[in-house]
Amino acid sequence: MTPPYQITPEILKLVSSISEKIGQINAKFLDKPSPQLRKENRIKTIHSSLSIEGNTLTEEQITALLENKRVIGPIKDVSEVINTIKAYDDLSSYDPYSQNSFLNAHNVLMKGLVELPGKYRAKGVGIVTGDKITHMPPPPDKVIYLMKDLFSYLKNSKEIELIKSCVFHYEMEFIHPFEDGNGRMGRLWQSLILMQSFPVFEFIPFESLISKTQREYYSALSESDKKGSSTPFIIYMLNAIDLSLNDTLSFKNRTMNSEDRIAYFSGNSTKSFTRKDYMFVFTDVSSATASRDLKLGVQMGVFEKKGDKKNTTYKLKP
């Protein structure tokens, strides 16, 4: 059964904009981001996804936990961050079309935080905003069947991944299959679905925009509930993704330092190369800057230099 939604002109415009920006990213070298960008974006993703759920740890504290340093803070908040770091580290090992993977990911995210991590809920729940119940999810005996249908749609529908990821996110929130952790699972799984077609989404923190626009996020969920269609939520999420891609491209427009360029090049070169080859990858650097980078790479023990002047070549050290 296909979940109800409509492809509107606004959705088509957003899909086109997103596709164009992904093309720009892939045409450069941000499809394999520098270690600095990867780390920054992973921290933003974790901080934003958990702050939506009320986690109080700062980006600096999350950075410390990523570096295996001790952090002083509420035990629950620290555990949430450690679990989320593990879940995102394992992201590429999950199968987006498998309920078993889905449940395993929930187990990692919620271990030690709920009584039965990795298990669908066995009792009724209600979503409360203020003093009002704003959403009554389906009864627990329907959850397993609804999730089976949702995964069937995800696996078998010919719809593009950009749309399917948004539909899955909304429908999962509507079903509310877990007692807790539904929001973070929706965001995690949408990232995973997007990665199937666009690997760069592993490093794009669209959760940060959701965090900054929480009112709009919950409004889109509520409007979709009222209309019985995920269309409003699809539009909201595609806008968030489009804006996140803008941020990623603006990072490219900032000047990268020598260490970033060396790290990127060393991870994507397997043969001998010249300064000209190096400049072919980094088109915005001068020959003098390229020479300084290569000299630094030799000093750092990353590159090995052979020859002299015009006959100089480099290769990665084993």
C-alpha positions in Angstrom: 0.0 0.0 0.0 1.4 3.4 -1.0 1.2 6.1 1.7 -0.9 9.1 0.6 0.9 12.2 -0.8 0.9 14.4 -3.9 3.8 15.6 -6.0 3.2 19.3 -6.3 4.9 21.9 -8.4 6.7 23.2 -5.3 8.0 19.7 -4.6 9.2 19.3 -8.2 11.0 22.7 -7.9 12.7 21.7 -4.7 13.8 18.3 -6.1 15.3 20.1 -9.1 17.1 22.6 -6.8 18.5 19.8 -4.6 19.6 17.7 -7.6 21.4 20.7 -9.0 23.2 21.4 -5.8 24.2 17.7 -5.4 25.7 18.0 -8.9 27.7 21.0 -7.9 29.0 19.2 -4.8 30.0 16.1 -6.8 31.6 18.2 -9.5 34.0 19.6 -6.8 35.4 17.3 -4.1 32.9 17.7 -1.4 31.4 14.2 -2.1 34.4 13.1 -0.1 34.6 15.9 2.5 37.8 16.9 4.3 38.3 15.4 7.7 37.6 18.8 9.2 34.2 19.1 7.4 33.3 15.5 8.3 34.0 16.1 11.9 32.2 19.5 12.1 29.1 18.1 10.3 28.9 14.9 12.4 29.1 17.0 15.6 26.3 19.4 14.3 24.2 16.3 13.3 24.5 14.7 16.8 24.0 18.0 18.7 21.0 19.1 16.6 19.2 15.7 16.6 19.5 15.4 20.4 18.9 19.0 21.3 15.4 18.6 19.6 14.8 15.9 22.2 15.9 18.1 25.1 19.6 17.0 25.4 21.6 19.8 27.1 25.2 18.9 26.1 27.0 21.5 23.9 28.9 21.0 20.7 32.1 21.3 22.7 31.1 18.6 25.0 30.1 16.3 22.1 33.4 17.0 20.5 35.1 15.9 23.7 33.1 12.6 23.8 34.0 12.0 20.1 37.6 12.3 21.2 37.0 9.9 24.1 37.5 12.6 26.7 35.7 12.8 30.0 32.6 15.1 30.1 30.7 16.3 33.1 27.0 16.4 32.5 23.7 14.6 33.2 24.2 10.9 32.9 21.2 10.5 30.6 22.5 13.2 28.2 26.0 11.8 28.1 24.6 8.3 27.4 22.4 9.7 24.6 25.4 11.3 22.9 27.6 8.2 23.3 24.8 6.0 21.8 24.2 8.5 18.9 27.9 8.6 18.1 27.9 4.8 17.9 24.7 4.8 15.7 26.1 7.3 13.2 29.4 5.5 13.1 27.6 2.3 12.2 25.3 4.1 9.6 26.9 2.5 6.6 26.4 -1.0 8.0 22.6 -0.7 8.2 20.3 -1.8 5.5 17.6 0.9 5.0 15.1 -1.6 3.6 15.4 -4.0 6.5 13.2 -3.9 9.6 15.9 -5.9 11.5 18.5 -3.2 10.8 15.9 -0.6 11.8 15.4 -2.3 15.1 19.1 -2.9 15.6 19.7 0.9 15.1 17.1 1.7 17.7 18.7 -0.7 20.1 22.0 1.2 19.7 20.4 4.6 20.0 18.3 3.8 23.1 20.5 1.2 24.9 20.3 2.0 28.6 17.7 4.7 28.1 14.5 2.7 27.7 13.3 -0.6 29.1 13.2 -2.5 25.7 15.5 -0.9 23.2 15.1 -2.3 19.7 11.5 -3.5 20.3 8.3 -2.1 19.0 6.0 -0.7 21.6 3.5 -3.0 23.3 1.2 -0.3 24.7 -0.7 2.8 23.6 0.9 6.2 23.7 -0.2 9.8 23.1 1.7 12.8 21.9 1.2 15.7 24.3 2.0 19.3 23.5 1.5 21.6 26.5 -1.6 20.3 28.2 -3.2 18.9 25.0 -3.0 15.5 23.3 -2.0 16.5 19.7 -1.6 13.0 18.2 -2.9 9.6 19.0 -0.8 7.0 17.2 -2.3 3.7 16.0 -2.8 1.0 18.7 0.2 -1.2 19.5 -1.3 -4.3 17.8 -1.3 -2.4 14.5 2.3 -1.3 14.7 4.1 -4.4 13.3 1.7 -4.5 10.3 2.0 -0.8 9.5 5.8 -0.9 9.7 5.8 -3.9 7.4 3.7 -2.0 4.9 6.0 1.1 5.2 9.1 -0.9 4.6 7.4 -2.6 1.6 6.8 0.8 0.2 10.3 1.9 0.8 11.8 -1.2 -0.9 9.4 -1.6 -3.8 8.2 1.9 -4.8 9.7 3.4 -7.9 9.6 6.8 -6.3 12.9 8.7 -6.1 14.8 8.4 -2.8 14.4 12.1 -2.0 10.7 11.7 -1.8 10.7 8.2 -0.2 13.0 9.4 2.6 10.5 12.2 3.5 7.5 9.9 3.3 9.2 7.3 5.5 10.1 9.9 8.0 6.6 11.3 8.3 4.8 7.9 8.3 7.2 6.5 10.9 6.5 9.5 13.1 2.7 9.0 12.6 2.9 5.3 13.5 5.2 6.1 16.5 6.4 2.5 16.6 8.6 2.9 19.8 7.8 4.1 23.2 10.7 6.6 22.9 13.3 7.6 20.3 11.0 7.9 17.4 12.1 11.4 16.4 15.8 10.6 16.4 15.1 7.3 14.5 13.2 9.2 11.8 16.0 11.6 11.2 18.7 8.8 11.3 16.8 6.6 8.9 16.1 9.5 6.5 19.9 10.1 6.3 20.4 6.4 5.6 17.8 6.3 2.8 19.3 9.4 1.2 22.8 7.9 1.3 21.7 5.1 -1.0 21.6 7.5 -3.9 23.8 10.3 -2.6 26.6 9.2 -0.3 27.3 12.9 0.6 24.2 12.9 2.8 26.3 10.9 5.4 28.0 14.3 6.1 25.2 16.8 5.6 23.7 17.9 8.9 20.1 18.8 7.8 19.2 18.0 11.4 20.7 21.4 12.4 18.1 23.1 10.3 15.3 21.0 11.8 16.7 22.1 15.2 16.5 25.7 14.3 13.0 25.4 12.8 11.4 23.1 15.3 8.1 25.0 15.3 7.9 24.6 11.5 8.9 20.9 11.8 6.1 20.1 14.2 3.7 22.3 12.3 4.4 20.3 9.1 3.9 17.0 11.0 0.6 18.4 12.4 -0.6 19.7 9.0 0.1 16.3 7.4 -1.9 14.6 10.1 -4.9 16.9 9.5 -4.7 16.5 5.7 -4.1 12.7 5.9 -1.2 13.2 3.5 2.5 13.6 4.0 2.7 16.4 1.3 3.2 19.3 3.8 6.0 17.4 5.6 7.7 16.5 2.3 7.8 20.2 1.4 9.2 21.1 4.8 11.9 18.4 4.7 12.9 19.2 1.1 13.3 22.8 2.0 15.5 21.8 5.0 17.7 19.6 2.7 18.0 22.3 0.1 19.2 24.8 2.7 21.6 22.3 4.2 23.2 21.8 0.7 23.5 25.6 0.5 25.5 25.5 3.7 27.7 22.7 2.4 28.5 24.6 -0.7 29.3 27.8 1.2 31.9 25.8 3.2 33.5 25.0 -0.2 33.7 28.7 -0.9 35.7 29.3 2.3 39.5 28.9 1.9 40.6 25.4 3.0 43.9 25.2 4.8 46.9 23.1 3.7 46.2 20.3 6.1 42.7 19.9 4.7 43.9 19.7 1.1 46.7 17.3 2.0 44.2 15.1 3.9 41.7 15.1 1.0 44.3 14.4 -1.7 46.0 11.6 0.3 42.7 9.9 0.6 41.9 10.0 -3.1 45.2 9.5 -4.9 46.8 6.0 -5.4 49.6 6.8 -7.9 52.5 9.1 -8.5 51.6 12.7 -9.2 53.0 16.1 -10.0 52.3 19.6 -8.8 50.1 20.0 -11.9 48.0 17.0 -10.9 47.6 18.4 -7.5 46.5 21.8 -8.9 44.0 20.0 -11.2 42.2 18.8 -8.1 42.5 22.2 -6.2 41.7 24.6 -9.1 41.6 27.6 -6.8 45.2 27.5 -5.5 48.2 29.1 -7.0 51.3 27.2 -8.1 53.2 28.7 -5.1 50.5 27.5 -2.7 50.5 24.1 -4.3 54.3 23.9 -3.9 54.0 24.9 -0.2 51.3 22.2 0.3 53.5 19.5 -1.2 56.5 20.6 0.8 54.4 20.4 3.9 53.1 17.0 2.9 56.6 15.7 2.6 57.6 17.2 6.0 54.5 15.5 7.5 55.5 12.2 6.1 52.4 11.9 3.9 54.2 12.3 0.5 57.5 11.1 -0.8 59.3 13.3 -3.2 61.4 12.1 -6.2 63.4 14.1 -8.8 64.0 17.8 -8.9 62.5 21.0 -10.5 60.4 20.1 -13.6 61.0 16.4 -13.1 59.7 16.4 -9.5 57.1 13.7 -8.8 55.4 12.7 -5.5 53.7 9.6 -4.2 51.9 8.6 -1.0 54.1 7.0 1.6 52.9 3.5 2.6 
